[in-house]
Amino acid sequence: MKNFMTGTKIKLMTLKDKGRSFYKRHSELSGITVIELVLILVIIIALLLIFKNQLISLINSIFDRITSESAGI
C-alpha cells in the first residue's frame, strides 16, 4: 500500500510540474489582446454596414427558397 501511495504522489508531482511548464511556455507567447479584438470587431461591423443591402437580399432569397422547397415536401 505504501508503494501505491508513493507512486501516486510521484504521478501527482509530475502532473503538477507539467502544468507549470505548460503555463510558463504559453505565458511567454503573446496572445490576442483586447485592442486587437476591438479592431477585428470594428472591421466586421464596418463590412456588415457596407454590404448590408446585399446581405439582406441574400438572406431573403435563401429563406424564400427554403419556404418554396419545403412546401413541396
N, C-alpha and C positions, 0 to 999 in steps of 0.2 A: 504494500500500500504506500509505503514511503517513497519507493521509486516512481510510482504513478504520480504522486504529488509533486515530486521534484521535476519530473518530465513536463507536467502541466505548467509549472512555474517557468520553466525554460521556454516553453512554447509561447506563453503569455509575454515574456520579456522580449522574445524575438518579434512578436507581432507589434509590441509597443515601439521597438526600435525601428521596425519597418515603417510604421505610421509616422514616426518623427522624421525619418529620412525622406519620405514622400512629401511631407509638409514643407521641409526645407527646400527640396528641389523645386516645388511648384510655387513657393512663396517668392523665390527669386525671379521667376518669369513674370513679365508684365502682361497683365490681362486687359480686358476691355474696361476702360474707365467710364465714369459717368458722363464725361464730356463727349466721348465717342458715341455712347448710346444716344445721347440727346441729338447729336448731329445726324446720326442714322435716322432717327425718328423724324427730324425736320425734313430730311431729304425725301423720305417716304410720304410724308404728308403733302409736301410740295408736288410730288409726282401724282398723287391722288387728285389734288386740286387741278393740276394741268390737264389730266386726262379724265376728268370727271364725267363729261358727256359721253365719251367713248365707252367708259366702263359701265355706265348706266344702260346704254343701249345694248352692250354685250350681255349684261346680266338679264335684261328684259327678253332678249332673243333666246337665251338659254332657257329661261322659265317658260316662255311661250312654246318652245319645242318640247319641253318636258310635259306640259299640260296637254299638248296636242297628241303626243305619243302615248300618254297614259290613258287617254280617252279610248284609244283603240284596243286596250288590253281587256 
